[in-house]
Amino acid sequence: MKLPGYFGCCAAFAVVGVGGPPAPGRPADDGSKPLPPPRLSGPMSLEEAVNSRRSVREFATRPLTAEQLSQLCWAGQGITEPRTGLRAAPSAGALYPIELYLVTAEGVDQYVPHRHALTRHKEGDVRSSLQAACLDQECVGQASLAVVIAAVESRTARKYGQRAERYCLIEAGHVAQNILLQAVALGLGGVPVGACDDAKVARVLDLPKDHAVLYVLAVGQPKK
């Protein structure tokens, strides 16, 4: 799979600016909606999460809470070192080409790591269209949340040239596993979806031209 050419380019309280972040749920000046602060400990150990992780393809219709969305985003791309901006998943050269898009019944939101917030990218429920773009896999349309992992390869290519494609793919795997293990720790289920029409997914979400779709994760409350 070839990514598009080089077209361009937490703690939740790590925020650029003065006065700290707005209260969770209250829109910021840039229109983003802050998520609740992520918890840094929980009732399940890493070993238990690894042992319990299974692919889940049938989901209940219950939407995820803001707290659950917060943890999933933080596990995937959250800032864990405010001073340097380092994130939960490793990135070649700390260049962070990965972008997370959250698809729910309300619309498509983009995760903003430096604010630990969501910004609305597209209104409306596009999960059925996303399912069609993922070879009509029902888990994508049925899940309360689909996380689309995209990459802006040019961010990494500036330093690593032709190796950038490989590094973006590797990083997407790191991010996906973090999110899937966090889902288990939250009592949720998830399944990674690699079989999709990348161009169709990008059109469904109205992604910028320099965003390459790499992975889709369906996440929700297990039906059984």
C-alpha positions, 0 to 999 in steps of 0.5 A, spaced: 500 500 500 502 506 497 501 512 501 499 519 498 505 523 496 508 528 500 503 534 499 504 538 505 505 537 511 496 528 557 495 529 561 489 533 559 492 539 562 497 540 557 495 546 553 498 551 549 496 558 552 495 562 558 490 560 564 489 552 563 484 549 559 477 550 559 472 546 563 471 539 560 465 539 555 465 547 554 467 549 547 474 553 547 476 559 543 478 555 537 471 551 537 474 544 540 470 541 546 475 539 551 474 532 554 474 529 561 482 528 564 484 521 563 485 517 569 492 514 569 491 508 573 485 503 573 482 497 576 485 492 570 493 491 569 496 491 563 497 483 563 490 482 564 488 487 558 493 483 554 490 476 556 483 479 555 483 482 548 479 479 543 476 481 537 469 483 538 464 484 532 457 485 535 456 491 539 450 494 543 447 500 541 449 504 547 453 510 546 460 511 549 461 516 555 465 522 554 470 519 559 470 513 555 472 517 549 477 521 553 481 514 555 481 512 548 483 518 545 489 519 550 491 512 549 492 513 542 495 519 541 494 523 548 500 527 551 504 524 556 509 528 557 507 536 557 514 539 557 516 535 551 509 534 548 511 526 547 505 522 546 502 515 548 504 511 542 512 512 540 513 516 533 519 516 529 523 522 531 517 524 535 514 527 528 507 524 530 504 524 523 498 520 525 491 523 526 485 520 529 478 521 527 472 519 531 466 517 527 459 517 532 452 517 531 453 525 532 458 526 526 466 526 525 470 529 530 478 530 530 482 529 536 486 535 538 492 532 542 495 538 545 488 540 548 486 533 549 479 535 546 475 534 540 473 538 534 467 537 529 470 535 522 463 533 519 456 533 522 451 527 521 452 520 522 456 517 516 457 510 519 453 506 514 457 510 509 463 508 512 461 501 513 460 501 505 467 503 504 470 498 509 467 492 504 460 492 508 463 490 514 457 490 519 461 491 525 463 498 523 456 501 522 454 497 528 459 500 533 458 506 537 465 509 535 469 508 529 476 510 530 479 512 523 487 512 523 490 517 518 497 519 517 500 525 514 506 522 511 510 528 509 511 530 517 515 524 517 518 524 510 522 531 511 526 527 516 526 520 514 525 520 506 522 514 503 522 510 510 517 515 512 511 510 509 514 504 513 514 509 519 507 511 518 505 504 518 508 502 524 506 507 528 499 506 526 500 499 529 502 502 535 496 507 536 491 501 534 494 496 539 494 502 545 486 503 543 484 496 543 487 495 550 484 501 553 478 499 550 478 492 554 480 496 560 474 500 560 470 493 559 469 495 552 470 491 545 473 492 539 476 490 532 481 492 527 479 493 520 484 493 515 480 491 509 477 498 506 477 502 500 482 507 503 479 513 498 472 511 499 473 512 507 477 519 505 471 521 501 466 519 507 470 523 512 472 529 507 479 528 509 484 533 507 488 530 501 494 529 505 491 524 509 492 517 508 487 512 511 491 506 514 486 503 519 479 503 522 477 500 529 470 499 531 469 500 538 463 499 543 459 495 548 460 488 547 453 485 545 453 479 549 
